[in-house]
Amino acid sequence: MATKPTACLALADGTVFYGRGFGATGETVAELVFNTAMTGYQEIMTDPSYASQIVTFTFPHIGNTGITTEDDEAQDPVASGIVVRWDPTQPSNWRAMGELSDWMTKRGRIGIGGVDTRRLTRAIRQQGAPHVVLAHDPDGNFDIEAMVAKARGWQGLVGLDLAKDVSCAQSYRWDQGAWEWSKGFGTSPEDKPFKVVALDYGAKRNILRSLVAHGADVTVLPATATAEEVMAHEPEGIFLSNGPGDPAATGEYAVPMIQELLRQDMPIFGICLGHQMLALALGAKTVKMGHGHHGANHPVRDTETGKVEITSMNHGFAVDTQSLPEGVLETHVSLFDGSNCGIRVDGKPVFSVQYHPEAAPGPQDSLYLFQRFADAMRNRRD
């Protein structure tokens, strides 16, 4: 006798996937994306850039390294839920402090296992990231018609400012550096660390750690901070963080502030949403992508050196290359689809990238960008 499904994923087009639920019970509506990373499911779940998204993992063995507080990129998971091929496996790692299913239950996040993730990924690639409702009910009772209607009625991410929801409520100082084997988290190697103000649109902890590891003393300010509040800290550099939602919506308040900072003639470095915010402030435009880029194996070409980097990505919007104004140069492009992955201002220490050089998870080919930021601040001192 077949086991009754305890979880259900309903797409706005009426397609329904049944499976086995784990984690919290209830239902959630979100955009569905897929991630091709083979490791780092905890970092992905706690990445604030995944707000209002459910993540389908193409790698089938999720849960095998367990959960550890050291791998959280934010205080709590931000992704609405996850979809996996196999039920989460038991942890087999010396760093494990708990199990994925228990962690998701305590943190109020829904999971569904036993889904044909290959079929689901193909659908996302062909049709774009759909609006979905994910439900978990141990008794297996689902109102499919109502779930589909809820998915169809959801507004989606276009026009939605989510940075305010995931940003810090007040400023704080971050002094924890990168994690090292047997040593734990480090500190800044500089005798006189560079004073950096990081605008928090949904910053990952490992980005802040990477800044510290490259000589920064970081003060984090909320997404809605004014240019006056930023400059009151007398920074030597400005960092614009990653984050979720539609960059044009966040730009309503962030762009004028960044434009004021650009007049200060100091190093500015942006990642992900921060890249899009900088581009908007410089006069470019952003567009919604079909299914976005989510994974730890994305090849990016440096247009100035020809070098190819394997990068970690997580974004559903992109900077429109054709809209880049004079004096703003495209520095990196995706080798998957040719979309923009980096810019810099000609003659100024102002640059940004769409991908994640801090990895976590992913390769570390692009860590040099943090050193480039540090070098720009050092040159300004000299």
N, C-alpha and C positions, 0 to 999 in steps of 0.2 A: 504493500500500500504506500502510495507516494506521500511524502511529508508535505503538509500544508505550508505554503510560503508565509513567512513572517515579515517580509519587507517588500516594498513595491516602489518602482521608479516610473513615474508617468510623465511623458514628454508632451509639450504643447500641441504636437501634431497628432496626438492620440496613441502613439506607440507606448506600449507598457512592458516593462521588464520586471519579472518577479524573482525573488531570491530569499536569502536568509538574513534576517536583521541582527545587528549587534550594536553595542553602545546604547545610547539613550533611545527611548521610545517617543512616539509622536510623529510630527511631520514638519517639513521645512520646504520653502520655495526658494529657488535660486537659479543662477545660470550654470549649466553643466559644461565642464572643460575636461580635457584629458592631459595627464602628465606622464612623460616617458622616462622619468628618472628611475634608476634601479635602487637607489638608497635615499634616505632622508625623508621618509613619510612624516615623521614628527615635525621636522623643520618646515615642511610644506604645509601641514595642518595649522601650524602656529604662525605662518607668514601672514601679516596683516593685508598683503596684497590680494589674498584670496577671499576677502570679505564678500558675502553674498554669492559665493560660488561653491559648487559641489565638485569634488575632484575624482575623476576616474583614473585609476592607476593602471597603466598598461603592463607594468611588471606584476606578475601574479602573486609573488610571495611577500605579502605585507604583514608586518607584525613580528618578523623573525628576530629583530634586534631589541624588541621591547620598547620601553619608555624610560627616559632619564631626564631629570630636570635640567641638566646641562645643555640639552639640545633644543629647549624651547626658544623660539625666536620672539615670542611675546608671552605675556603672563598667562594667557589662555588661548586655546585653539580659536582660530578666526574663521577658517573654512566651515561652511555649513554642514558638510558631511562628506563621506567618501564612498566610492563604488569600487569593488575589488572582484577578481575572478574567483579566488579561493578564500574561504573563511580565514581570518587572521590566525597565523601560526603561533605556537608557543615561543616565547623569547629564548634565544640561545646566544647570549652575549654577556660578557663579564660586567658591562656597564649598566645592564638592565636593572631598573628599580621597580618595574611593574609591567603589566600587560596592556596592549593597545585597547582591547575591548573594555577593560575596567576603566582605563583612563578616559575613554570617550563617554562612558556612562556617567562618570563623575563630572565631566566637563560639559555635558548636555549636547553631545554631537552624535548624529545618526550615521550608521554604516549599513551597507547592504553587500553581502557576499553571494557567490554562486551565479554571477552575471556574466554573460558572454561579452567581455570587455572589448574584444576585437571587433565584434559587430557594432558595438556602441561607439567605439572610436571611429570606425569608418563612417558612421552616420554623422558624427560631429564634423569630420573632415569634409564631407560632401555637402552638408546642409548648413554648417555654421553651428556655433555654440547655442543649444536650445534652452528655452526656459523649461524648468522641470519642477515637479514636486516629489520629494523622497519621503516615504513613510515607513515606520517600523511599528508593528503591532504584534505582540506575541501570540494573539489569538487569530491573526491572519484576516482581520476584517477591514476591507478597504472599499471606499466609495470612489471607484475609478472615475466616474463621470464628474464628480465634484473636484477630484484631483486635477484632471485635465483642464477643467474650467479655471481653476486657480492658477495653473501654469500659464494658460493663455491670457489671463487677466493681469499677470504680474508686469510691472512697468519695465523691468530690465535695467541694465547698467547705463544705457545712454541717457545723459542728462542728470545722472545721479552722483552727488558728491558724498563719498564715503570716507574721505580723509578725516573729516571732523569726528566721525564715529570711532576711529581707531587711534587717533592722535592722543598724546598725553594731555591731561587736564591742566597741568602746570609745569613749569620748567624744572629740570633736574640736571645734575652733573653726572657724566658717565666716565669712569676711569678704568674699566675692566678691559684688558687686552685680549689677544688671541689665545686660544687654548693650546697648550703644548703637552706632548706625551710626558707623563709622570710628574709634571709641574703644575698642571691646572691652568687657570686663566692668568695671563701676564699683565704687565703695566707698560706705560709709555717708555721707550728707550731713550728719549731725549732728556737732557739735563734741564732744558727750558722748553717744555712742550708748546706746540703751536696752539693758540687759543682758537678753537673752531666752534662755531654755532651751527648746530644741525637742526633744520626745520623738519619736524616730525609729521609726515603725511601718512605714517604707518611703518616707521623704521624697524628693520630687523636688527636684533641684537648683534649679530655677527658683522653687520656693516659698521656699527659703532665700535665693536672690538677691533675691526680692521683699521679704522681711523686711529684709534689709540695705539695700535701696534706699529703704526707708521709715524708716531711722534705727535699725536694730537691730544690736547686737553679739551674734552668735548662737553659743551653745554647744550642740552636738548630743549628746544622751545616748541610750543604747540603750533599746529598748522596755521592757526589764525593770528599768529604773532605779527606785529607791525615792524616796519623797517626800523623805526625808532627803538623798539624793544630789542631788536637784534643788535643794533649798533651800540646800545647801552652796555653791552658786554665787551666792547672793544675787541672784536674778533680779528684774527689774521687771515681767516678763511671762512667761507660759507659752504655748508653742505646741504643739498636738497635730497631728501630721502625718497625711497620707494613708497608705494601705497596703492590703494584700490580705487575703483570707480572711474568715472568719466573725467579725464583731465580738463576738459573745457568747463565743467561744472566747478571743480576745485579752483580752476583758474580765475573764477569770478572775483575771488578775494586774494588769491596767491599771486597772480600775475602782476598787479600793480605794485605789490610789495617787492617782488623780485626785480622789477624794473627800477625801483628806487635803489636797491642794493647794487645793481649793475653800474650805477653812476658812481659808486664808491671806489671803483677800480681796484678790486681785490680778488684773489683767487676764489672761484666758485666751481663746485663739482656736484653733479647730479647723477642719480641712478634711478632708472625705471620711471616712476611717476615724476620724480625730480627732474629727469631728462625731458619729459614732456612739458613740465612746468617751465623749464628754462627755454625750451623751443618756443612755447607760446609767448613768453615774455619778450623774446627776440623778434616776434612777428610771424612765426610759422603757424601751421595748423596741425591738428591731430585728427585721426580717423579711426572708426571702429573696425577691427579686423574680423574676418570670418570666424575662425576658431582660435585665433591667438597663438602665442608661443608659450608653451609650458613644458619644461624639461631641463635636463642637465647635459645635453649632448648637441647643442645647437652651434653649427659652424658660423663664424663671423669673420669677414675679411676686413683688415685695416686698409683703407683705401690709399693711405699715404706711404705705407711700407710694403704692402702686398702680403703681409703675414696673416695667416689664418689661425684664429683662436677657437677652441671649443669652449662654449660658454653655458652658463645656467640662465634660464629665462623664465619669466612669468609676467605676461602682459597680454591684454586683449585689445589695447589701443596702440596706435603707432603714430609717429611724426610723419607728416606728408612731405616727402623729399622735395617735391615740386614747389612747395610753399616756402622753402628756406630762403630768407632774404639775402641780399648781397652782403658779404662780409661774414656770413655764417657758413662754415664748411662742413660737408658730410665726411666723417672720419671712419665710420664703420657701417657695413651693410651685411644683412643676413644672406648666407649662401643657400638658404632654403627657398626664399621667395623674393630676395632683393630689397626687402623693406629696410627702412632706416634704423640703424642701431647705434649711432653716435654722431655728435656734432662738436664743433669748437668755434669760438669767435676768433677771427683772424687777428693776430697781434696782441691778444689778451689772454691771461691765464684763466679762461672760462671754458669749461668743457663738460660733457655729460655723455652717458651711454645708456642704452635701453636695457642692456642685460645686467647680470649680477656678478661683478668681479670678486665679491667676497665668497661666492659659491654658497655652501651650506644649504642644500647639498650641491655638489658639482665640482668641476675641475677648477684649478687655480691658475689657469693660463693668464688671467687678466688682473692679477693682484698688482701688477706694475702701475695701474692707474692710481692706486692710493699713494704710491711713491711719487708719481707725477704731481699729485696734489700737494704732497709734503714739500717737494722740490720747489714748487711755485711759491709756497709760503716762505721757504728759506731764501729764495731769490729776492723776495719782497723785503725781507729783513736786511739783506745786504745792500 
